[in-house]
């Protein structure tokens, strides 16, 4: 357990070079424990090793089907442009974790990616927002929830609320990689490229995986901005 906890500590901070070997050891020492494979799959994903991520997440699901493993494998397929394969995984995740705003938001992204289900995306995003707001009514000091709510409000076109809520998230957790990443997306969707670039730099400095940045559909136009090349060059120098 301590190896797993340490590996996930490094993973959450974007330090995949430390996380991967620790989580590999977990899977060797406890080959029947699904959590080790889920964590290793997530670390491989963050390190840009998508096929290895998929292999470990499949193994996790064979051992114990969980919403986390389903949505994680669905996310890998989403970023590999295999949305039709991601769809049943995301739908299964939503059945296992019906109160998760992140799972419903991920499902919305996959719905939007599959031509036959595009019309379902808005309802999934709305469900994500409502679930997040329900949680915030109980605890208004949850930056991750504010960030998720803001992101899916932005995807629904509610720019004013999205911008206000992402600012709340950033005030509550100014050093959070996840919140900075969501802020980059919210600002870009809201048409503020300068703020998007600044938030993306913060996210990258905190360990945001380059693979996700390079594949995120909402950042397609941003990636053609010359400043993006400078950001990735800075990242390589730091590494």
Phi, psi and omega in degrees: 000320181295322176297315179298313181299319180293318178300318180288330174300312178294319180302313183296341179258011177075015183262071188291331181296331175273326185290315187301308182297327178294316181286332172298319178296322179300316182291331177286320182283330182226071186293348179258007181262114184295330184298323179299317180290325177296314179296318180294321177300318179295319180293319176299319178301313181295332180275001178085009180262077191291322180293319176295324177299314181297318181301315182288325178290325174297318179298318178301316181292327176297322182281317182200107179294119178230156178299322181298314181292320178297313183288329178292315178293321175300321178295318177301312180295322178303314182281350172267009182062033177247057189294326180296326176283329180290329189303306180296331177293315180293322178294321177295321177300320181293333177285324181279333180229067186292347181256011181269114179295326180292317180298317179292324176295318177298320178298320177300319179299319180288320175305317182293337184274339182258119184308321184287344184240010182306324183292345180271348187298314184300319180295323178293318177297318179297322177296319178299314180297314182296317179297319178296316180296324176299318179291322181291335176293335178268320181220102183279359181252047181242091186300323180297323180288318176302320181295317179295314179302314180299316183299315184279338168294320178297320180291336175275355179090007179270075189294322184297310179294322181298315181294318179296320184283327178290330176294322176298316180299318183289327177293322181286329184217071185295340182258005185285127176297313183298316181293320178297320178296313178298324178297318178302318180291316180298314181295319179294316178296330180274000176086017179248088185295322182298313179293324178298317180296317181295318179292323179295322176298317178299316180297317180294320178297332181269003174105014178302129184296131180298327182300317180292320179298318183289338185251349184297118182301324183293343181256016183303314180288322180300323183294343177271355177286131181306331180295334179294320178298323178294320179297315182292327176294319177299319181298317181296321179297317180295325181286000000 
